Amino acid sequence: MAGIDEAMKPKRRSATVCGYPISIFFIVVNEFCERFSYYGMRAVLVLYFKYFLQWDDDFATTIYHTFVALCYLTPILGAIIADSWLGKFKTIVYLSIVYAVGQVVMAVGAIHDITDLDKDGTPDNMAFHIALSVVGLILIALGTGGIKPCVAAFGGDQFEDDQEKQRSTFFSIFYLSINAGSLLSTVITPILRAQKCGIHTQQQCYPLAFGVPAALMVVALIVFIVGSGMYNKVPPAGNILVKVCKCISFAIKNRFRHRSPEYPKRDHWMDWAEEKYDKLLIAQVKMVLKVLFLYIPLPMFWALFDQQGSRWTLQATTMDGNFGLMVIQPDQMQTVNPILILVLVPIMDSVVYPLVSKCKLNFTPLKRMTVGMFLAALAFVSAALVQIKIDNTLPKFPSSTEGQAKFINMANRSLAVEAGLHTFKLDNFTDYMTFKESFHLTVDSSYLDEVSLPGGSRSTIIIVQDGSKLKSLEFSDIIKKPEQGANAIRFFNGFNSTLNVTMDGEDSGEIVHNNMSLYANVPHGAAKFIIKDMSGRECTLNRELGFGSSFTFFILRNFTFGENCAQNIQEVKDIEPNSVHMAWQIPQYFLMTSGEVVFSVTGLEFSYSQAPSNMKSVLQAGWLLTVAVGNIIVLIVAEAATLPEQWAEYILFASLLVVVCIVFAIMAMFYTYTDPAKIESEFAYLEPEDKEKKNLEMAKKDVVPNHYETKRKSSDSSADENIKSNTKF
């Protein structure tokens, strides 16, 4: 790889076009491809866990949030490697290779044709797929997290000190590429997933959904390396994060080493580091610690925010995604977030905040962040209300001690039926009835059978004419909603001849007289069923299907082939289709995205304004750490709560965030805004003989007047001005 092993060169002016270094083109394209790769893979991840690896909702959610947490823990490792040893360029290249390998491993692990298949098409050697998936996710987390703190900073390194305007434009384009990659990938990869692929059996195409992001990551790596000869590569100068940690560690050790009364007390516990560290550094660490202390409640916001890709996506699988002109896949609903971001960020900056300012309201950054947390809590209340609406439309499946049965009359006359405690007149068919124990089935005063329904089961009992007598036939029904929006369809052959049914081009096999076909999963939309007899005569049945329904089609005794043949096919709806529209999720996405814009963008801007000039990366690492901890909170709460109803879990998270929001608001009341540039300048321009005295004053003071100032050094101005665009990490 050209350029990787080159010695680090001093910063030089790169070739430019219209005043911009050519090298930034490669960095922007690299970031677009990398974000497409990451968000595209993540968009379909929880559905891959549930439907391909066959994990339940809770375990799929647990692994999803474990992966996201790891992605936000590894940036600290990447920053240390880049600043202490390899430099940003080599770190990006080496970890991008790890990243690309991880994506390829994920794509290979999703190929179901590389192992034997069960009768239902499920991979037989599931442990093989799970192992590859776990290895792939670990490599991806190391890669995406490791390069996260390096790429934007490396782009900034390409500009000279007199190119502030160009640097500012670069950051705008850079963060636009992040959101563009996120938006496009969350639209495209669910479409790829929904395609059918496979050699032995056709399944949803997860290899393609993971393979395209893998290809984009390879493209990102190649593009980045191609620009190698044009980059300014700043050599590693030591990691400030490590230095801060050592300073804090020394202060703590020194404090406990001198606990006896003979040692005078100091105004701040960090002052115990004075014996080894410069007092300017100590003052800077104090400013950082003040902000990090405010970070303590923040993970709870991310605990709710990142469930858009897990719980909310799973919620969408039980909803109606037909928007008329298009059908939205459950994982495509995540695109609402980046779309709303692109709309809400300029509205907030150009309309909302100026109006608040004109009303002379003191809407400080910390107050904005409090509002953002409250909006996220409201989003989960909205999600809970939607979940209750969904639950009310779901069928009432039997408990483990009950069985359910419905009765179908194919005897061409009205029947008087006694089934246990149930007595009713049967003309066509009944709804499901619940039975707690076995029962005698009597029809027209004639005993037919002893029926015993296993606990938790559903059955269809068909009464047919058998010569001069009646006979009952029992068939097991599905006991859960069809998944992924599919429809479970089967046929009962009451015709006096063997029939063959083809469903949307897939042959379901022969169905003999008085027998039932297996369920077939038929997608949403127009479905075409072709019924043939042994002599080749055909009957076509067309039906428009929704999402998540189950139907049994009964071919009656008087069925005849011909133009009106479908009239002699009786349709019985076993499970109602999803009736709650996905559009009902838009309010919760709107509230969550509004909260993100107010909370995240403001939080980043606040952190930069309150950080010393050489420690902005430390606070960035701390900010990313809150995201990781938030995902860990999801794991803890979801496992500890074990709530039977999903809406109750949503309310629990909303309640926890409201409590944390109140705590954060109280903490914010006692926070005094500082001007790091002013504090640093007072240290920088002191004469040596005055420094000692001034250091003591500053250690006591540690603050400036109580108002919000955002004065920054020129070297950081472009990043600070454009941080509001950084809505994806």
FENGI-V871687 format. One record per helix or strand of 2 or more residues. SS is the DSSP state (H for helix, E for strand). FROM is the first residue (numbers start at 1). TO is the last residue. If there is no record, write none. Layout:
ss->SS from->FROM to->TO
ss->SS from->FROM to->TO
This chain:
ss->E from->16 to->17
ss->E from->20 to->21
ss->H from->23 to->43
ss->H from->45 to->52
ss->H from->57 to->109
ss->H from->112 to->114
ss->H from->126 to->156
ss->H from->164 to->194
ss->E from->196 to->197
ss->E from->203 to->204
ss->H from->206 to->226
ss->H from->228 to->230
ss->H from->240 to->257
ss->H from->269 to->273
ss->H from->279 to->297
ss->H from->299 to->309
ss->H from->311 to->316
ss->H from->330 to->358
ss->H from->365 to->393
ss->E from->403 to->410
ss->E from->415 to->419
ss->E from->422 to->426
ss->E from->433 to->435
ss->E from->439 to->443
ss->E from->446 to->451
ss->E from->457 to->466
ss->E from->469 to->476
ss->H from->483 to->485
ss->E from->487 to->493
ss->E from->499 to->503
ss->E from->506 to->511
ss->E from->515 to->516
ss->E from->520 to->522
ss->E from->525 to->533
ss->E from->538 to->545
ss->E from->550 to->555
ss->H from->565 to->568
ss->E from->569 to->575
ss->H from->582 to->610
ss->H from->616 to->641
ss->H from->646 to->669
ss->H from->676 to->684
ss->H from->688 to->701
ss->H from->714 to->725
